[in-house]
Amino acid sequence: MLFTDFTFLFWFLPAFFAVYALLPLPLKNLLLTLASYAFYGWKRPEWVILLLVSTLVDFVVSRAMGGLEGNPRRRKLLLLVSVSSNLGLLGYFKYANLLVDTAAILCGQVDRWSWTDVLLPVGISFYTFQSLSYTIDVYRGRVPPVRSFLDLACFVSMFPQLVAGPIVRYRDVAEQLRHRVHTLAGFATGTQLFMVGFVKKVLVADNAVFLADRVFATTQPEHLGAPGAVEAWTGILAYSVQIYFDFSGYSDMAIGLGSMLAFRFPKNFDSPYKSCSVTETWQRWHVSLSAWLRDYLYVPLGGNRRGELRTYVNLFLTMLLGGLWHGALWTKVLWGAYNGLLLAFERLTGRQPVYASWPRPLRIAITFVIWLIGLTIFRAESMASLGTVYAGMFGAAGSGDWLVATRSNEIAYTALVTGLVIAFAAPQSWDIVRRYRVTTMLGINALFVLALAQSLSRGHAPFIYFQF
C-alpha cells in the first residue's frame, strides 16, 4: 500500500484513526502494530513473516544480552546472531539476483542456470537497519532491552516510516511508546505536513519524471546513439528534482503521520541542494541514513581514530557500502565509490572543497553540478547506459534540441523549474507548517486537492526508495 493510494487515503487511514482515537495508549500501540502489519502485507502477506522474524530474533537476542552484563564474549556472540540474521535476510533478498547475474556473465551462461528471480520485499533495507540499530544499542549499553515484544514490534513496523524511513533509533521513541500526548495542534501540524509531502510527490516528482525517463530511455538497447547535450542535462536535472521531491515528499508524509500519532520523528532532509560542498550535501541529504552509516559502520570500522590513511579508507568503504545499500546494481556501487572519493578528498583539504573561498552562489552551483554527475551514475541501470548518457552530457552527440513541446512535456518543464526554485530558494516544509499562516494553509489545501485530482485521474508512480 502507498501513501498516495486511494485505499490508503480514503479507507485505511480514516478507519485507523477512527478506532485509534477511542483507545487507551496500550491498545493504541497494539492497534498501530496490527495496522502496520496489514499496511505492509496488503498485497503480499508473506512479507509480514520476514518482518516478524527479524523483530523476534532481535527481541530474543536483546533479552538474552540483558542478563549477560558480566560476560562480554557471549554478548558479542549474541550480537553476531542478530547481525548475521538481519544482514543474511537482506543480503539474500536484495543481492542474490545481482550475484547470479554477475556469475552468469563471467561464466557465459545466458540462461542463468534457470535461476528464478528473487522478489525484493518493499522496505526491507529500512526496517532491517532500524531493527539492527536497536540490538547494537542494547549491546553498547545505550538502551535497556525491551520488556514487551509489542514495544519492539510497534517500533520496527510503524507504518508511517516502515518502508522508506526516516530510519528511527529506538532510543528516540522509547519514551514516546510508553507516554505520548495527543493534541489537536500536533494532529493539525502533521496533517499539513502530510499534505505538503503529497503535493511534492504528485505535482513535482511525478511530473518531472517524464523528462528524466525520456532521456534515460534513449540509452536502452532499442534506441541508438546518445542524447544531445541539452536533452541529457535536462534529463539529469529533471531526475535531480524527481528524486529529491519524491523522497523528501515521502519523508514529509512519514513525519506528518508520526505527528498525527504524537510521535516525533527526526528530520530527514535539510535543504541539501543549498550545500556548498559534497560533505555538507551528505550532512543534509537523507540525514537518518547518513547518521546510521556513521554510527554503525564508519565508527566501528575505526572512524578517524586509527590514523589519517585508515580514516580515508573507512570513509571510502562506508560510502561504497552505502551505495550498495541503495540497490543491487554495479552502478550503485560505483556511485558509492564516487562519493567516497569526493568525501575523502574534501577531508584531505580540511573538510572543504578547493573552491571554498569562492562566492557562496558559485560554491552552491559547483557542488550541485558535482552532485548531478554522481546522480547520473545513480540513475543509470547499467554501465553501458551510464556511458551513453555521459557521452551525451559532454557533447559527443552534439548540442541537441529541447524535447518536443507536448502537453505532458510542458507540465514536466513546469515541474522541473518549480522544483529547482523550491529546492534552492524556498523554506523547508517543516518551517512552512510551523509558521502557521491562514493564507499558507489555504494554499497547501488547494494544492493538495489539485494533487489528489491528478493522482486519482492518471495514477501515480511508486516511490523511488521503495526499490531500495
C-alpha positions as CSV (number, residue, x, y, z in Angstrom):
1,M,0.0,0.0,0.0
2,L,1.2,3.5,-0.8
3,F,0.5,6.8,0.9
4,T,-0.8,8.1,-2.4
5,D,-3.2,5.1,-2.9
6,F,-7.0,5.7,-2.9
7,T,-7.4,2.8,-0.5
8,F,-4.9,4.3,2.0
9,L,-6.3,7.8,1.9
10,F,-10.0,7.1,1.9
11,W,-10.3,3.7,3.7
12,F,-7.3,2.6,5.7
13,L,-6.3,6.0,7.2
14,P,-9.8,7.2,8.2
15,A,-10.8,3.8,9.6
16,F,-7.5,3.6,11.6
17,F,-7.8,7.0,13.2
18,A,-11.5,6.5,14.0
19,V,-10.6,3.5,16.1
20,Y,-7.2,4.8,17.3
21,A,-8.8,7.9,18.9
22,L,-11.1,5.8,21.1
23,L,-8.4,3.5,22.6
24,P,-6.1,4.0,25.7
25,L,-2.4,4.1,25.0
26,P,-1.5,0.4,25.4
27,L,-4.3,-0.5,23.0
28,K,-3.3,2.3,20.7
29,N,0.2,0.7,20.3
30,L,-1.4,-2.7,19.7
31,L,-3.7,-1.2,17.0
32,L,-0.8,0.6,15.4
33,T,1.2,-2.6,15.2
34,L,-1.6,-4.7,13.7
35,A,-2.5,-1.9,11.3
36,S,1.2,-1.6,10.3
37,Y,1.3,-5.4,9.5
38,A,-1.9,-5.0,7.5
39,F,-0.4,-2.0,5.7
40,Y,2.9,-3.8,4.9
41,G,1.3,-7.1,3.9
42,W,-1.6,-5.6,2.0
43,K,-0.6,-7.1,-1.4
44,R,1.9,-9.7,-0.2
45,P,1.0,-11.1,3.2
46,E,4.1,-13.3,3.2
47,W,6.3,-10.3,3.6
48,V,4.9,-9.9,7.1
49,I,6.7,-13.1,8.1
50,L,10.1,-11.6,7.3
51,L,9.3,-8.6,9.4
52,L,8.2,-10.7,12.3
53,V,11.2,-13.0,12.1
54,S,13.6,-10.0,12.1
55,T,11.8,-8.5,15.1
56,L,11.6,-11.8,17.0
57,V,15.3,-12.5,16.6
58,D,16.3,-9.1,17.8
59,F,13.8,-9.3,20.7
60,V,15.2,-12.7,21.9
61,V,18.8,-11.6,21.4
62,S,18.4,-8.3,23.2
63,R,16.6,-10.0,26.2
64,A,19.5,-12.6,26.4
65,M,22.1,-9.9,26.3
66,G,20.4,-8.1,29.2
67,G,21.2,-11.0,31.5
68,L,24.9,-11.2,30.5
69,E,26.3,-7.8,31.5
70,G,29.4,-9.6,33.0
71,N,30.0,-11.8,30.0
72,P,31.2,-9.7,27.1
73,R,32.1,-12.7,25.0
74,R,28.6,-14.2,25.0
75,R,27.1,-10.8,24.4
76,K,29.3,-10.4,21.3
77,L,28.2,-13.8,20.1
78,L,24.6,-12.8,20.5
79,L,25.1,-9.6,18.7
80,L,26.7,-11.6,15.9
81,V,23.5,-13.7,15.7
82,S,21.4,-10.6,15.2
83,V,23.8,-9.0,12.7
84,S,24.1,-12.2,10.6
85,S,20.4,-13.0,10.6
86,N,19.4,-9.5,9.7
87,L,22.1,-8.9,7.1
88,G,21.6,-12.5,5.9
89,L,18.0,-11.9,5.0
90,L,18.8,-8.5,3.5
91,G,21.7,-10.0,1.5
92,Y,19.7,-12.9,0.1
93,F,16.6,-10.9,-1.0
94,K,18.5,-7.9,-2.2
95,Y,21.7,-9.2,-3.8
96,A,21.0,-12.8,-4.8
97,N,19.9,-11.8,-8.3
98,L,22.9,-9.5,-8.8
99,L,25.4,-12.2,-7.8
100,V,23.7,-14.8,-10.1
101,D,23.7,-12.3,-13.0
102,T,27.3,-11.4,-12.4
103,A,28.4,-15.1,-12.1
104,A,26.4,-16.0,-15.3
105,I,28.1,-13.2,-17.3
106,L,31.5,-14.3,-16.1
107,C,30.7,-17.9,-16.9
108,G,29.0,-17.2,-20.2
109,Q,25.7,-18.7,-19.0
110,V,23.0,-16.9,-20.9
111,D,20.1,-18.8,-19.2
112,R,21.5,-18.0,-15.7
113,W,21.2,-21.8,-14.8
114,S,17.4,-21.4,-14.9
115,W,17.5,-19.1,-11.9
116,T,14.2,-17.6,-10.8
117,D,14.5,-14.0,-9.7
118,V,14.1,-13.3,-6.0
119,L,11.4,-10.7,-5.4
120,L,12.7,-7.8,-3.2
121,P,10.4,-7.2,-0.2
122,V,9.5,-3.5,0.0
123,G,11.2,-1.6,2.8
124,I,13.5,-4.5,3.9
125,S,16.6,-2.2,3.8
126,F,14.9,0.3,6.1
127,Y,13.4,-1.9,8.7
128,T,16.5,-4.2,8.8
129,F,18.7,-1.2,9.6
130,Q,16.2,0.1,12.1
131,S,15.9,-3.2,14.0
132,L,19.6,-3.8,13.8
133,S,20.4,-0.4,15.4
134,Y,18.3,-1.4,18.4
135,T,20.2,-4.6,19.0
136,I,23.6,-2.8,18.6
137,D,22.5,-0.1,21.0
138,V,21.5,-2.7,23.6
139,Y,24.9,-4.3,23.1
140,R,26.6,-0.9,23.6
141,G,24.5,-0.3,26.8
142,R,22.8,2.7,25.3
143,V,19.3,1.4,25.7
144,P,17.9,-1.4,28.0
145,P,16.3,-4.5,26.4
146,V,12.6,-4.0,25.9
147,R,10.4,-5.9,28.3
148,S,7.5,-6.2,25.9
149,F,7.6,-7.7,22.4
150,L,4.8,-5.3,21.5
151,D,7.0,-2.3,22.1
152,L,9.7,-3.6,19.8
153,A,7.2,-4.8,17.2
154,C,5.5,-1.4,17.2
155,F,8.8,0.4,16.8
156,V,10.0,-1.8,13.9
157,S,6.8,-2.0,12.0
158,M,5.3,1.5,12.5
159,F,3.6,2.1,9.1
160,P,4.3,5.9,8.7
161,Q,8.0,5.2,8.2
162,L,8.2,1.5,7.7
163,V,9.0,1.2,4.0
164,A,11.2,4.3,3.3
165,G,12.2,5.9,6.5
166,P,13.3,8.1,8.1
167,I,15.4,5.4,9.9
168,V,14.4,5.9,13.6
169,R,16.5,4.8,16.6
170,Y,14.7,3.0,19.4
171,R,16.1,5.4,22.0
172,D,14.5,8.3,20.2
173,V,11.0,6.9,20.5
174,A,11.2,4.6,23.6
175,E,9.6,7.1,25.9
176,Q,7.0,8.0,23.3
177,L,5.9,4.4,23.0
178,R,5.1,4.4,26.7
179,H,4.0,8.0,27.2
180,R,2.9,10.5,24.5
181,V,0.5,13.3,24.5
182,H,-2.0,13.6,21.6
183,T,-3.0,17.1,20.9
184,L,-5.2,18.8,18.2
185,A,-2.3,21.1,17.3
186,G,0.1,18.2,16.8
187,F,-2.5,16.4,14.7
188,A,-3.2,19.5,12.6
189,T,0.5,20.2,12.0
190,G,1.0,16.6,11.0
191,T,-1.9,16.8,8.6
192,Q,-0.5,19.9,6.9
193,L,3.0,18.3,6.7
194,F,1.5,15.2,5.1
195,M,-0.3,17.4,2.5
196,V,2.9,19.2,1.7
197,G,4.7,15.9,1.1
198,F,1.8,14.6,-1.0
199,V,2.0,17.8,-3.2
200,K,5.8,17.4,-3.6
201,K,5.5,13.8,-4.6
202,V,2.5,14.1,-7.0
203,L,2.7,17.6,-8.5
204,V,6.5,17.9,-8.7
205,A,8.2,14.5,-8.7
206,D,5.6,12.6,-10.7
207,N,5.6,15.3,-13.4
208,A,9.4,15.8,-13.6
209,V,9.7,12.0,-14.2
210,F,8.6,12.4,-17.9
211,L,11.7,14.4,-18.8
212,A,14.1,12.1,-16.8
213,D,12.7,8.9,-18.2
214,R,12.6,10.2,-21.8
215,V,16.3,10.9,-21.7
216,F,17.4,7.7,-20.0
217,A,15.1,5.6,-22.2
218,T,17.2,6.7,-25.2
219,T,20.1,4.7,-23.7
220,Q,18.2,1.4,-23.8
221,P,19.0,-1.3,-26.5
222,E,16.1,-0.4,-28.7
223,H,17.4,3.1,-29.1
224,L,20.5,4.2,-30.9
225,G,23.0,6.9,-30.0
226,A,23.5,9.2,-27.2
227,P,21.1,12.1,-26.4
228,G,22.2,15.6,-27.2
229,A,23.8,17.7,-24.5
230,V,20.7,19.8,-24.0
231,E,18.5,16.7,-23.6
232,A,21.0,14.9,-21.4
233,W,21.4,17.8,-19.0
234,T,17.7,18.5,-19.0
235,G,17.1,14.8,-18.1
236,I,19.5,14.7,-15.2
237,L,18.2,18.0,-13.9
238,A,14.7,16.5,-14.0
239,Y,15.9,13.4,-12.2
240,S,17.5,15.6,-9.5
241,V,14.1,17.2,-9.0
242,Q,12.3,13.9,-9.2
243,I,14.3,12.0,-6.6
244,Y,14.5,15.0,-4.2
245,F,10.8,15.7,-4.2
246,D,9.9,12.0,-4.3
247,F,12.0,11.1,-1.3
248,S,11.7,14.3,0.7
249,G,7.9,14.2,-0.1
250,Y,7.7,10.7,1.4
251,S,9.7,11.9,4.5
252,D,7.3,14.8,5.0
253,M,4.4,12.4,4.8
254,A,6.0,10.0,7.2
255,I,6.9,12.7,9.7
256,G,3.5,14.2,9.3
257,L,1.8,10.9,10.0
258,G,4.1,10.4,13.0
259,S,3.0,13.8,14.4
260,M,-0.7,12.8,13.9
261,L,0.1,9.8,16.2
262,A,2.1,12.0,18.6
263,F,5.5,10.7,17.6
264,R,8.4,13.0,16.8
265,F,10.5,11.5,14.0
266,P,13.8,13.1,13.0
267,K,14.1,15.4,10.1
268,N,15.4,13.5,7.0
269,F,16.2,16.4,4.6
270,D,17.8,19.8,5.4
271,S,17.8,21.6,2.0
272,P,20.7,19.6,0.6
273,Y,20.8,21.5,-2.8
274,K,21.8,24.6,-0.9
275,S,25.0,23.0,0.2
276,C,28.5,24.4,-0.6
277,S,30.4,21.1,-0.5
278,V,29.8,17.4,-1.0
279,T,30.4,16.9,2.7
280,E,27.7,19.3,3.5
281,T,25.4,17.8,1.0
282,W,25.7,14.4,2.7
283,Q,25.0,16.1,6.1
284,R,21.8,17.4,4.7
285,W,20.6,14.5,2.3
286,H,18.8,11.5,3.8
287,V,20.1,12.6,7.2
288,S,18.9,9.5,9.1
289,L,20.8,7.1,6.7
290,S,24.0,9.2,6.8
291,A,23.8,9.2,10.6
292,W,23.2,5.4,10.7
293,L,26.2,4.7,8.4
294,R,28.4,7.0,10.5
295,D,27.4,5.5,13.9
296,Y,27.0,1.8,12.9
297,L,29.6,1.4,10.1
298,Y,32.1,4.2,9.9
299,V,32.8,4.3,13.7
300,P,33.0,0.5,14.2
301,L,35.5,0.4,11.3
302,G,37.7,2.8,13.3
303,G,36.4,6.1,12.2
304,N,39.2,8.7,12.4
305,R,40.9,7.0,15.4
306,R,43.4,4.9,13.6
307,G,45.5,7.3,11.6
308,E,44.9,9.5,8.6
309,L,45.2,6.8,5.9
310,R,42.8,4.5,7.7
311,T,40.3,7.4,8.1
312,Y,40.2,7.8,4.3
313,V,39.8,4.1,3.8
314,N,37.0,3.9,6.3
315,L,35.2,6.8,4.8
316,F,35.5,5.3,1.3
317,L,34.3,1.9,2.5
318,T,31.3,3.4,4.3
319,M,30.2,5.2,1.2
320,L,30.9,2.2,-1.0
321,L,28.6,0.0,1.2
322,G,26.1,2.9,1.4
323,G,26.0,2.8,-2.4
324,L,25.4,-0.9,-2.4
325,W,22.6,-0.5,0.2
326,H,20.8,1.7,-2.4
327,G,20.4,-1.1,-4.9
328,A,21.7,-4.3,-6.3
329,L,23.4,-2.7,-9.3
330,W,27.0,-2.2,-10.0
331,T,26.2,1.4,-10.9
332,K,25.1,1.9,-7.3
333,V,28.4,0.6,-6.1
334,L,30.2,3.0,-8.5
335,W,28.1,5.8,-7.2
336,G,29.1,5.0,-3.6
337,A,32.8,4.9,-4.7
338,Y,32.4,8.3,-6.5
339,N,31.0,9.9,-3.3
340,G,33.5,8.1,-1.1
341,L,36.4,9.5,-3.1
342,L,34.9,13.0,-3.1
343,L,34.4,13.0,0.7
344,A,37.9,11.6,1.2
345,F,39.4,14.3,-1.0
346,E,37.4,17.1,0.8
347,R,38.7,15.7,4.2
348,L,42.2,15.8,2.8
349,T,41.7,19.5,2.0
350,G,40.4,20.3,5.5
351,R,36.8,19.2,5.0
352,Q,36.4,22.0,2.5
353,P,36.3,21.9,-1.3
354,V,39.1,23.6,-3.3
355,Y,36.6,26.3,-4.2
356,A,35.8,27.1,-0.5
357,S,36.9,30.7,-0.8
358,W,34.7,31.5,-3.8
359,P,31.3,33.3,-3.6
360,R,28.6,31.3,-2.0
361,P,26.3,31.1,-5.0
362,L,29.2,29.8,-7.1
363,R,30.1,27.2,-4.5
364,I,26.5,26.0,-4.4
365,A,26.3,25.8,-8.2
366,I,29.6,23.8,-8.5
367,T,28.6,21.5,-5.7
368,F,25.2,20.9,-7.4
369,V,27.0,20.1,-10.8
370,I,29.2,17.6,-9.0
371,W,26.1,16.1,-7.4
372,L,24.4,15.8,-10.8
373,I,27.4,14.0,-12.3
374,G,27.1,11.5,-9.5
375,L,23.4,11.3,-9.7
376,T,23.7,10.2,-13.3
377,I,25.6,7.1,-12.1
378,F,22.9,6.5,-9.5
379,R,20.1,6.7,-12.2
380,A,21.7,4.6,-14.8
381,E,20.7,1.0,-14.8
382,S,23.9,-0.3,-16.5
383,M,27.4,0.8,-17.2
384,A,26.5,0.9,-20.9
385,S,23.6,3.3,-20.2
386,L,25.8,5.4,-18.0
387,G,28.4,5.7,-20.7
388,T,25.8,6.7,-23.3
389,V,24.3,9.5,-21.0
390,Y,27.8,10.8,-20.1
391,A,28.6,10.9,-23.8
392,G,25.5,13.0,-24.4
393,M,26.2,15.3,-21.4
394,F,29.7,16.1,-22.6
395,G,28.8,16.8,-26.2
396,A,29.6,13.5,-28.1
397,A,26.2,13.7,-29.8
398,G,26.2,17.5,-30.3
399,S,24.1,20.0,-28.5
400,G,20.7,18.6,-29.5
401,D,17.4,20.3,-29.0
402,W,14.8,20.7,-26.3
403,L,12.4,17.9,-26.1
404,V,9.3,18.2,-28.3
405,A,6.7,20.5,-26.8
406,T,3.7,18.4,-25.9
407,R,1.2,19.0,-23.1
408,S,2.9,16.4,-20.9
409,N,6.3,17.9,-21.5
410,E,5.0,21.4,-20.8
411,I,3.8,20.1,-17.4
412,A,7.1,18.4,-16.9
413,Y,9.1,21.5,-17.6
414,T,6.9,23.5,-15.2
415,A,7.6,20.8,-12.5
416,L,11.3,21.0,-13.3
417,V,11.5,24.8,-13.0
418,T,9.2,24.9,-9.9
419,G,11.2,22.1,-8.2
420,L,14.5,23.9,-8.8
421,V,13.2,27.2,-7.5
422,I,11.8,25.5,-4.4
423,A,14.9,23.4,-3.7
424,F,17.3,26.4,-4.0
425,A,15.1,29.3,-2.7
426,A,12.1,28.2,-0.6
427,P,11.9,27.4,3.1
428,Q,11.7,23.8,4.3
429,S,8.5,22.0,4.7
430,W,8.6,21.9,8.4
431,D,9.3,25.7,8.6
432,I,6.3,26.3,6.4
433,V,3.8,24.4,8.5
434,R,5.3,25.5,11.8
435,R,4.9,29.2,11.0
436,Y,1.1,29.0,10.8
437,R,-0.5,31.4,8.4
438,V,-4.0,31.1,7.2
439,T,-3.2,32.0,3.6
440,T,-0.4,29.5,3.5
441,M,-2.6,26.7,4.9
442,L,-5.3,27.5,2.4
443,G,-2.7,27.4,-0.4
444,I,-1.5,24.0,0.8
445,N,-5.0,22.6,1.0
446,A,-5.8,23.9,-2.6
447,L,-2.6,22.3,-3.9
448,F,-3.4,19.1,-2.1
449,V,-6.8,18.9,-3.8
450,L,-5.1,19.5,-7.1
451,A,-2.6,16.8,-6.4
452,L,-5.3,14.4,-5.3
453,A,-7.2,15.0,-8.5
454,Q,-4.1,14.3,-10.6
455,S,-3.3,11.2,-8.6
456,L,-6.9,9.8,-8.9
457,S,-7.2,10.7,-12.6
458,R,-3.9,9.4,-14.0
459,G,-2.4,7.3,-11.2
460,H,1.0,7.8,-9.6
461,A,4.5,6.4,-9.8
462,P,5.8,4.3,-7.0
463,F,8.2,6.0,-4.6
464,I,11.8,5.7,-5.8
465,Y,13.2,4.5,-2.5
466,F,10.7,1.6,-2.3
467,Q,13.0,-0.3,-4.6
468,F,15.9,0.0,-2.1
